[in-house]
Amino acid sequence: MEYETIFRQAQRPKYDCLLFDLDDTLYPRSNGVGSACDQNVKDFLVEKLGIEKSKVDELGFLLYKNYGTSLAGLRAIGYDFNYDEYHSFVHGRLPYENLKPDPVLRNLLLSLPYRKLIFTNADKVHAVKALSRLGLEDCFEGIICFETLNPTTKKITVSDDTDDEPVRMGSSSTSSEIFDIVGHFAQPNPTTELPKTPVICKPSEFAIELALKIANLDPQRTLFFEDSVRNIQAGKRVGLHTVRVGTSQRVQGADYALESIHNLKEAVPELWDSEVKTDVSYPSKLAVETSVTA
Ligand SMILES: [Mg+2]
């Protein structure tokens, strides 16, 4: 019996699950969807939040850099708005027609005998729509998205937990309460800390760990595909194996690098090792299925 256990261990595939970012990972940034999204975020700042047009480039950059997403940054510095409205504004006008069915990727994914999940900072509507456009909607067990990590009740929890930060909730925010992040970086004051965000998203290690917990994944047995270097590096810090997608240049924290997700078979051939196909077990039901299934 002991020998059998050891033998089975030796045959065991290296990974249980493949965890994929969506935007700029399962399709290339060159198709214009990503840049259209960036522009929509800027338009949201101007049209919905009344921010001066001349300031949105720098503000958007600082929010993205410091908080992971513009949404997370806007909430941190004191803006309050409906998440669904934000997402429908930012994603609703995207050129989805630029996302074409990708049968090559579809066949690649379907030939991989592992659990496969999407992990995106975007909202569920966008994730489902993009996957559907790509013809990949049935290639994944589920989607871990904005709503998964930020359910509406979570606002209360985060607010309660963050007793040392001026997290602004509800409809009480006014322009006088907005933290001047541009000014903060223009004239750094070591005694002033950046406000924290109530939004949970990559590249926060907490967000990645929460996603792993929700999907019941062991980071040591999960291969994480991402275009964002900082998300890859955060993933590496929590123990994931990592693949940088979008360039063949590896960076610190990336175990593999692929110019395109289409190069997966050449870059990580061991994913198709014959032992994998005979040994891997498939869970019949995913823990997150009810909340995140496409
Ligand atoms: Mg991405």
Boltz pocket constraint, residues with backbone or C-beta under 6 A from the ligand:
constraints:
  - pocket:
      binder: B
      contacts: [[A, 21], [A, 22], [A, 23], [A, 24], [A, 25], [A, 226], [A, 227], [A, 228]]
      max_distance: 6.0
